[in-house]
Amino acid sequence: MENYEYFEKGYERIWQNFKFSFKVYQANIVFQRRLCVETLEEIDRLHKEYLRCYGVSTYGLYRRYLNMVERNYELIR
């Protein structure tokens, strides 16, 4: 489905930015934690934006990418 790919690209962009920044901040746990929190908020905003603007629930994508960030957060606790 073409629209599904469009929505997934939004989440994937956030995830790729997160992975890159997480590596850059590997020497600073405080920055990594902040990055995790900010990324979780960005994913939440995107989910709400898709729902509001397009009337489409991307809950499956939302949970998948949220879980990936949360796993990284658990590694640095």
CORZITA-V386581 format. One record per residue. RES is the residue in one small letter. PHI is phi in whole degrees, -180 to 180 (999 if undefined). BURIAL is + if it has 16 or more other ideal C-beta (glycine too) atoms within 10 Angstrom, else -. Layout:
BEGIN
res=RES phi=PHI burial=BURIAL
res=RES phi=PHI burial=BURIAL
END
This chain:
BEGIN
res=m phi=999 burial=-
res=e phi=-61 burial=-
res=n phi=-64 burial=-
res=y phi=-59 burial=-
res=e phi=-64 burial=-
res=y phi=-61 burial=-
res=f phi=-67 burial=+
res=e phi=-65 burial=+
res=k phi=-61 burial=-
res=g phi=-62 burial=+
res=y phi=-67 burial=+
res=e phi=-64 burial=-
res=r phi=-60 burial=-
res=i phi=-62 burial=+
res=w phi=-64 burial=+
res=q phi=-64 burial=-
res=n phi=-63 burial=-
res=f phi=-63 burial=+
res=k phi=-59 burial=-
res=f phi=-62 burial=-
res=s phi=-67 burial=+
res=f phi=-62 burial=+
res=k phi=-69 burial=-
res=v phi=-61 burial=-
res=y phi=-91 burial=+
res=q phi=-60 burial=-
res=a phi=-88 burial=-
res=n phi=-131 burial=-
res=i phi=-65 burial=-
res=v phi=-62 burial=-
res=f phi=-66 burial=-
res=q phi=-64 burial=+
res=r phi=-64 burial=-
res=r phi=-61 burial=-
res=l phi=-60 burial=+
res=c phi=-60 burial=+
res=v phi=-62 burial=-
res=e phi=-65 burial=-
res=t phi=-69 burial=+
res=l phi=-61 burial=+
res=e phi=-66 burial=-
res=e phi=-66 burial=+
res=i phi=-63 burial=+
res=d phi=-63 burial=-
res=r phi=-61 burial=-
res=l phi=-63 burial=+
res=h phi=-58 burial=+
res=k phi=-67 burial=-
res=e phi=-65 burial=-
res=y phi=-61 burial=+
res=l phi=-67 burial=-
res=r phi=-72 burial=-
res=c phi=-80 burial=-
res=y phi=-108 burial=-
res=g phi=68 burial=-
res=v phi=-116 burial=-
res=s phi=-88 burial=-
res=t phi=-109 burial=+
res=y phi=-59 burial=-
res=g phi=-61 burial=-
res=l phi=-65 burial=+
res=y phi=-55 burial=+
res=r phi=-66 burial=-
res=r phi=-61 burial=-
res=y phi=-73 burial=+
res=l phi=-62 burial=+
res=n phi=-63 burial=-
res=m phi=-64 burial=-
res=v phi=-69 burial=+
res=e phi=-62 burial=-
res=r phi=-62 burial=-
res=n phi=-66 burial=-
res=y phi=-63 burial=+
res=e phi=-64 burial=-
res=l phi=-66 burial=-
res=i phi=-101 burial=-
res=r phi=-69 burial=-
END
